[in-house]
Amino acid sequence: MKKVSALFITGFILLLGGCFQPDESADLILHNAKVLTVDNNFSVAEAVAIKGDRILAVGSNDDILSHAGASTRKVDMAGKTLMPGLIDNHAHIMRSSKQWRNTLRLDGVTSRATALKMISDKARELGEGEWIINDGGFSPTQFIDNDSPLTLKELDKAAPNNPVLLQHLFSMAFVNSKAFLEIGIDEDTDIAWLEIANDIDIDQDEKPTGVVRSAALRRMQAKFNDYGFEQHTKHALKLNQDLNALGLTSVIDATGGQIGTPEIDVYSKLDQENNLTLRVFHLLPAPAYEPGETEQFKDFLKGVAFLNDSDYFQRIGVGERLYTPVHDSISQPAADSDEHKNAFKSLARQTAEAGLHLHQHTTHIKSINQLLDAYDEIAKDIDISKLRWAFTHVDGIDKQAIERAKKHGMMLAAQSRRLIGGSKFKHFLSLIDFGNPPVKDLNDSGIKWGLGTDTMTVAQMNPFNTLWWAITGKALNGEQLTDQMVNRKEALIAHTRDNAWFMLRENDLGSIEKNKFADILVLEEDYMKIDVDQIKNIKPLATIVGGKVVSGSL
């Protein structure tokens, strides 16, 4: 009798247990919205349910509200637009983080007068004596009211008590008198006798105009505040939050050749303490090998960790600089001697043998075809199509090269670098002339492609500016750059869902779908219907990353 009772009780308990299901109630429900899911059908829903850091469900108001529990926060969005958090497929944010407190960005500013007022406002914010820095992403050619070079007198008037340095690309800047004083140059200095005289532009009276280059620029940069680790960490956190406010939720940090251990340590600390509000997937630049020294790369890779278990800070592959001599520009193709070609091919082969993603800088069509020749050789022995190798920038790519890349399962990352400069940067800006990536050809080819910026030094950082550029083909100054444009839907896919592939995280990011991370933007405007020239002015009301509001409010 006891045995029967025990079996009965056990079965009863199991029966009861089967009646209980895991709690499917949401933590947060956003309803009565226009939800641009950017799923494979580009479907539009009414509501989203979020549980923890992931999306629990997407659908109609009635269906989603059924996921409400006693503790669920329900927010009536009153018709506002929800869209996936925007992803930048090529940026350099870590190297800008240390000086972020002193940084004044001019992204999207088309008025010279407004820019000068912003400098004055930044001087008041920081206080006398503090550096005011712009680390790039702007050109005077973006100013509609006056696109001539910024002058020393203008910058002196805007910030008479602060050193000012507004950088253009990597080797030129506009500065004021206080910046010259920081390197020991005053109004009585005879510029002609200085070691750096050739890097300081002077007027007919042999006085500085405010334009400095190369060695003079580097001397001024050496005078920037030497912030310690803790302050650097705070600045990095603020940088991430400022990018969140623009609508960015994930980036690929291409690191380039200027990244060092401190930046990696800062972001690792933020990640370990669960303080990152921006997902940063970064690349490993290869050491600068000479021909004949490339075989050591394989051993170097063995000592580097890739694809750790973090969802916020993860090294995903090698790039953007695998071998320095083939690091080209739109006007200067890669070095093409046999020894350089073989050196690159050796490094690329070792990357493939290690089973790693390669995100390679290339802009000139000659360079693109040269690298594809190397990939053709490697593909005879190794299936690189599974490694999702990518070219980034691809300003000069043509349809034939796109098809060659497509055969290797490659992805192509295009950036809005030309947005700030118009048809070309003028003579005083070193005759640099970026190409305009053929985004329509990329889209029509069926290859996996995406949109980004190449911020911070080379380009502006606002993803809505990039969307506008891809849709209109225009520069900030209104100049029509190209007839290579895509529509709003295609641009949004390229800046969200397809960019997730570059991060190897297409199952987690890029669209508003069940089980993906809840990285969502809330917009007042309807991105699909707003006047096209207003797209660049969109500022999210709220940015949600991993189910948490990290910028703005609901």
Secondary structure, 3 states (H helix, E strand, C coil): CHHHHHHHHHHHHHHHHHHCCCCCCCCEEEECCEEECCCCCCCEECEEEEECCEEEEEECHHHHHCCCCCCCEEEECCCCEEEECEEEEEECCHHHCCCHHHECCCCCCCCHHHHHHHHHHHHHHHCCCCCEEECCCCCHHHCCCCCCCCCHHHHHHHCCCCCEEEEECCCEEEECHHHHHHCCCCCCCCHHHCCCHHHEEECCCCCEEEEEEHHHHHHHHCCCCCCCHHHHHHHHHHHHHHHHHHCEEEEEECCCCCCCHHHHHHHHHHHHCCCCCCEEEEEECCCCCCCCCHHHHHHHHHCCCCCCCCCCEEEEEEEECCCHHHCCCCCCCCCCCHHHHHHHHHHHHHHHHCCCEEEEEECCHHHHHHHHHHHHHHHCCCCHHHHCCEEEECCCCCHHHHHHHHHCCCEEEEECHHHHCCCCCCHHHCCCCCCCCCHHHHHHHCCEEEEECCCCCCCCCCHHHHHHHHHHCECCCCCECCCCCCCHHHHHHHCCHHHHHHCCCCCCCCCCCCCCECCEEEECCCCCCCCHHHHHHCCCCEEEECCEEEEECC
